[in-house]
């Protein structure tokens, strides 16, 4: 509210002091509400209530925010791919390995925050425009590192705004960047129809947000996943085909064995390490840890 509008409202109120008091209380409430929302945004959701659906109006609103978020020079540094189709999201969620269970011996879960009621995936890209220039006035090429930095910053801003809006609508969120393939099949690039753009360096799959409703009366860190990949601590360049050596870029595959936690208590990975298989897929959380972000006034 602008200062003049504020003063006009006070002047027109029969009880000016009471009005001012109530407005200040309301402002403080809004501030507290925003702080609570941000605290909730910090907490990644791992399980979802599929019996509930996000309304079309809410989906359109969240997509509008993603599309209209601020960006440097108002350039289009990303595209947004999304779905609220349960079958599609379930299929995509099978390719989200990368939520570390243990480092020694290495094993990983799928990122269950992706298997939400709605999934929104941000893909960084070279924009169609060129608004940044070098010191000599010539335009910066879209493939320069600085331009890709702009893309990821723009995506971060958009994701934060989408998450904030979702939380205000009593939805929960869970972000991840686990969008790898298995045996080099380029699942995500093919699913999104951007394989050639990625290969040419024009686009890069970045981050995703799971949005939806939590399972009530259940800790957020409990997942419904029943499979554990042993042999790898993250989701980078995985292979279940033990005959594969390197991908097309020459990067060695990390061999994994996918284990059903309901059927095994112990299993050996492709590297000969013995793993004790858990009975539940509880994912570690970090928000209880102390995070040192310094706030420093410039003088």
C-alpha positions as CSV (number, residue, x, y, z in Angstrom):
1,X,0.0,0.0,0.0
2,X,1.4,3.4,-1.0
3,X,1.8,6.0,1.7
4,X,-0.8,8.4,0.3
5,X,-3.4,5.6,0.1
6,X,-2.6,4.7,3.7
7,X,-3.1,8.3,4.9
8,X,-6.3,8.6,2.9
9,X,-7.7,5.4,4.5
10,X,-6.8,6.7,8.0
11,X,-8.3,10.1,7.3
12,X,-11.6,8.6,6.1
13,X,-11.9,6.3,9.1
14,X,-14.3,7.3,11.9
15,X,-11.8,6.1,14.5
16,X,-8.4,6.9,13.0
17,X,-6.3,5.5,15.8
18,X,-8.2,2.2,15.9
19,X,-7.9,1.9,12.2
20,X,-4.1,2.5,12.3
21,X,-3.8,-0.1,15.1
22,X,-5.7,-2.7,13.2
23,X,-3.8,-2.1,10.0
24,X,-0.5,-2.5,11.8
25,X,-1.7,-5.7,13.4
26,X,-2.7,-6.9,9.9
27,X,0.7,-6.0,8.5
28,X,2.5,-7.9,11.3
29,X,0.3,-10.9,10.6
30,X,1.2,-10.9,7.0
31,X,4.8,-10.7,7.9
32,X,4.5,-13.7,10.3
33,X,2.5,-15.6,7.7
34,X,5.2,-15.2,5.1
35,X,7.9,-16.3,7.5
36,X,5.9,-19.5,8.2
37,X,5.5,-20.2,4.5
38,X,9.2,-19.9,3.9
39,X,9.9,-22.3,6.8
40,X,7.5,-24.8,5.2
41,X,9.2,-24.3,1.8
42,X,12.4,-25.5,3.3
43,X,10.8,-28.9,4.1
44,X,10.9,-31.3,1.1
45,X,7.7,-33.5,0.8
46,X,8.3,-37.2,0.2
47,X,4.8,-38.7,0.1
48,X,1.6,-37.6,-1.6
49,X,-2.1,-38.1,-1.4
50,X,-3.2,-39.1,-4.9
51,X,-6.9,-39.2,-3.9
52,X,-6.8,-35.4,-4.1
53,X,-6.4,-33.3,-7.3
54,X,-5.1,-29.8,-7.7
55,X,-7.7,-27.7,-9.3
56,X,-7.3,-26.4,-12.9
57,X,-7.5,-22.9,-11.6
58,X,-4.6,-23.5,-9.2
59,X,-2.5,-25.2,-11.9
60,X,-3.1,-22.3,-14.3
61,X,-2.1,-19.8,-11.6
62,X,1.1,-21.7,-10.8
63,X,2.0,-21.9,-14.4
64,X,1.3,-18.2,-14.9
65,X,3.8,-17.4,-12.1
66,X,6.4,-19.7,-13.6
67,X,6.0,-18.1,-17.0
68,X,5.9,-14.5,-15.8
69,X,8.7,-14.6,-13.1
70,X,11.3,-11.8,-13.4
71,X,14.5,-12.5,-15.4
72,X,17.5,-10.4,-16.3
73,X,16.6,-8.0,-19.2
74,X,13.3,-9.9,-19.3
75,X,14.8,-12.6,-21.5
76,X,13.3,-16.1,-21.8
77,X,16.1,-18.2,-20.2
78,X,14.0,-21.3,-19.6
79,X,11.0,-23.4,-20.6
80,X,8.6,-25.0,-18.3
81,X,7.4,-28.6,-18.8
82,X,4.6,-29.9,-16.6
83,X,2.1,-32.6,-15.9
84,X,-0.7,-33.3,-13.5
85,X,-1.4,-36.7,-15.1
86,X,-0.9,-39.5,-12.6
87,X,0.2,-42.1,-15.1
88,X,2.7,-39.7,-16.8
89,X,4.2,-38.5,-13.5
90,X,4.5,-42.1,-12.2
91,X,6.3,-43.1,-15.3
92,X,8.7,-40.1,-15.1
93,X,9.3,-40.7,-11.4
94,X,11.0,-44.1,-12.2
95,X,13.9,-42.0,-13.7
96,X,14.7,-39.9,-10.6
97,X,17.4,-41.9,-8.9
98,X,19.7,-39.6,-6.8
99,X,18.4,-39.4,-3.3
100,X,21.4,-40.8,-1.4
101,X,20.7,-43.5,1.1
102,X,24.3,-44.3,2.1
103,X,27.7,-43.3,0.9
104,X,29.7,-46.3,2.0
105,X,28.7,-48.6,0.5
106,X,26.9,-46.3,-2.0
107,X,23.2,-46.6,-2.5
108,X,20.4,-44.3,-3.6
109,X,16.6,-44.0,-3.6
110,X,14.5,-42.4,-6.3
111,X,13.6,-38.8,-5.5
112,X,10.0,-39.4,-4.4
113,X,9.3,-35.6,-4.2
114,X,9.0,-35.8,-8.0
115,X,6.1,-38.3,-7.8
116,X,3.7,-35.6,-6.7
117,X,0.2,-34.6,-7.7
118,X,1.7,-32.1,-10.2
119,X,5.3,-31.9,-11.5
120,X,6.9,-28.8,-13.0
121,X,10.3,-29.2,-14.7
122,X,12.4,-26.2,-15.6
123,X,14.7,-26.5,-18.7
124,X,17.4,-23.8,-19.1
125,X,17.8,-22.6,-22.7
126,X,19.6,-20.1,-24.9
127,X,17.0,-17.3,-25.2
128,X,15.8,-16.2,-28.6
129,X,17.0,-12.7,-27.8
130,X,20.4,-11.1,-27.0
131,X,20.2,-8.2,-24.6
132,X,23.7,-8.5,-22.9
133,X,26.8,-7.0,-24.5
134,X,30.5,-7.1,-24.0
135,X,32.5,-4.1,-22.9
136,X,33.2,-3.2,-26.5
137,X,29.4,-3.1,-27.2
138,X,29.2,-6.3,-29.2
139,X,26.4,-8.7,-28.1
140,X,27.3,-11.7,-25.9
141,X,26.7,-15.0,-27.6
142,X,24.0,-17.1,-26.1
143,X,26.4,-20.0,-25.4
144,X,28.7,-17.9,-23.1
145,X,28.9,-19.0,-19.4
146,X,27.5,-15.7,-18.2
147,X,24.3,-16.3,-20.2
148,X,23.8,-19.8,-18.6
149,X,24.4,-18.2,-15.2
150,X,21.5,-15.9,-16.0
151,X,19.4,-18.9,-17.0
152,X,19.9,-20.7,-13.6
153,X,19.3,-17.5,-11.6
154,X,16.1,-16.9,-13.5
155,X,15.0,-20.5,-12.8
156,X,15.8,-20.1,-9.1
157,X,13.7,-17.0,-8.9
158,X,10.7,-18.6,-10.7
159,X,10.9,-21.8,-8.6
160,X,10.9,-19.7,-5.4
161,X,7.9,-17.8,-6.5
162,X,6.0,-20.9,-7.5
163,X,6.8,-22.7,-4.3
164,X,5.7,-19.6,-2.3
165,X,2.4,-19.4,-4.2
166,X,1.8,-23.2,-3.8
167,X,2.3,-23.0,0.0
168,X,-0.1,-20.1,0.2
169,X,-2.7,-22.4,-1.3
170,X,-2.0,-25.0,1.4
171,X,-0.1,-27.2,-1.1
172,X,3.3,-28.7,-0.2
173,X,6.4,-28.9,-2.4
174,X,9.5,-30.9,-3.0
175,X,12.3,-29.9,-5.4
176,X,14.9,-32.1,-7.0
177,X,17.4,-32.2,-9.9
178,X,17.5,-35.9,-10.5
179,X,16.7,-36.3,-14.1
180,X,19.2,-39.0,-15.3
181,X,18.8,-41.9,-17.7
182,X,19.4,-45.6,-17.2
183,X,21.8,-47.4,-19.6
184,X,22.1,-44.2,-21.6
185,X,18.6,-44.3,-22.9
186,X,18.1,-40.4,-22.6
187,X,14.7,-40.9,-21.1
188,X,14.1,-37.3,-20.1
189,X,15.4,-35.7,-23.3
190,X,13.2,-38.0,-25.3
191,X,10.1,-37.6,-23.1
192,X,10.4,-33.8,-23.3
193,X,11.2,-33.9,-27.0
194,X,14.4,-31.9,-26.6
195,X,17.0,-34.5,-27.4
196,X,18.5,-32.6,-30.3
197,X,18.5,-29.2,-28.5
198,X,20.3,-30.8,-25.5
199,X,22.8,-32.5,-27.8
200,X,23.5,-29.2,-29.5
201,X,24.0,-27.4,-26.2
202,X,20.9,-25.2,-26.7
203,X,19.0,-26.6,-23.7
204,X,19.8,-28.1,-20.3
205,X,17.4,-29.9,-18.0
206,X,17.7,-28.1,-14.7
207,X,15.3,-28.5,-11.7
208,X,11.9,-29.8,-11.0
209,X,9.2,-29.1,-8.4
210,X,6.7,-31.7,-7.1
211,X,3.5,-29.9,-5.9
212,X,0.5,-31.4,-4.2
213,X,-1.1,-32.7,-1.1
214,X,0.7,-34.7,1.6
215,X,-0.5,-37.9,3.1
216,X,-2.0,-36.8,6.4
217,X,-0.7,-38.0,9.8
218,X,2.5,-39.3,8.2
219,X,6.0,-37.8,8.5
220,X,7.0,-36.0,5.3
221,X,10.3,-37.9,5.0
222,X,8.6,-41.3,4.7
223,X,8.5,-42.4,1.1
224,X,6.3,-45.0,-0.7
225,X,9.3,-46.2,-2.7
226,X,10.1,-49.9,-2.4
227,X,13.2,-50.1,-4.5
228,X,16.8,-49.2,-3.6
229,X,19.6,-48.9,-6.2
230,X,22.8,-50.3,-4.7
231,X,26.2,-49.5,-6.2
232,X,25.8,-45.8,-6.6
233,X,25.4,-42.9,-4.2
234,X,23.7,-40.6,-6.7
235,X,21.8,-40.8,-10.0
236,X,24.6,-39.9,-12.4
237,X,25.1,-42.1,-15.5
238,X,23.7,-45.3,-14.1
239,X,23.6,-48.7,-15.8
240,X,21.7,-51.9,-14.8
241,X,23.3,-53.5,-17.9
242,X,26.6,-54.7,-16.5
243,X,28.0,-55.1,-20.0
244,X,28.0,-51.4,-20.6
245,X,31.2,-49.5,-20.2
246,X,31.0,-45.8,-21.2
247,X,28.3,-43.6,-22.5
248,X,28.4,-41.8,-25.9
249,X,30.4,-39.0,-24.3
250,X,33.0,-41.3,-22.9
251,X,31.9,-41.1,-19.3
252,X,32.1,-44.4,-17.4
253,X,28.7,-45.9,-16.3
254,X,28.1,-46.4,-12.6
255,X,26.8,-50.0,-12.3
256,X,23.8,-50.6,-10.1
257,X,21.5,-53.3,-8.9
258,X,17.9,-52.4,-8.1
259,X,16.7,-54.2,-5.0
260,X,13.1,-54.7,-3.7
261,X,13.3,-53.8,0.0
262,X,10.3,-56.0,0.7
263,X,12.2,-59.1,-0.6
264,X,15.7,-58.6,0.6
265,X,17.5,-57.9,3.9
266,X,21.0,-58.1,2.4
267,X,22.4,-57.9,-1.1
268,X,25.6,-57.5,-3.0
269,X,26.1,-54.7,-5.5
270,X,28.0,-55.0,-8.9
271,X,31.2,-53.9,-7.1
272,X,31.1,-56.7,-4.6
273,X,30.0,-54.5,-1.7
274,X,27.4,-56.1,0.7
275,X,24.5,-53.9,1.6
276,X,22.1,-54.2,4.5
277,X,18.7,-53.5,2.9
278,X,16.3,-51.3,5.0
279,X,12.7,-52.2,5.4
280,X,11.4,-48.7,5.0
281,X,12.3,-45.9,2.6
282,X,12.9,-43.1,5.2
283,X,14.8,-40.2,3.6
284,X,17.3,-38.2,5.7
285,X,16.4,-34.6,6.3
286,X,18.7,-31.6,6.8
287,X,16.5,-28.8,7.9
288,X,17.2,-29.6,11.6
289,X,20.9,-28.8,11.0
290,X,22.5,-25.4,11.5
291,X,23.0,-23.6,8.2
292,X,25.5,-20.7,8.3
293,X,24.4,-18.0,6.0
294,X,25.9,-14.7,7.2
295,X,24.0,-11.4,6.9
296,X,26.6,-8.6,6.6
297,X,25.9,-5.0,6.3
298,X,28.1,-3.1,3.8
299,X,29.6,0.0,5.3
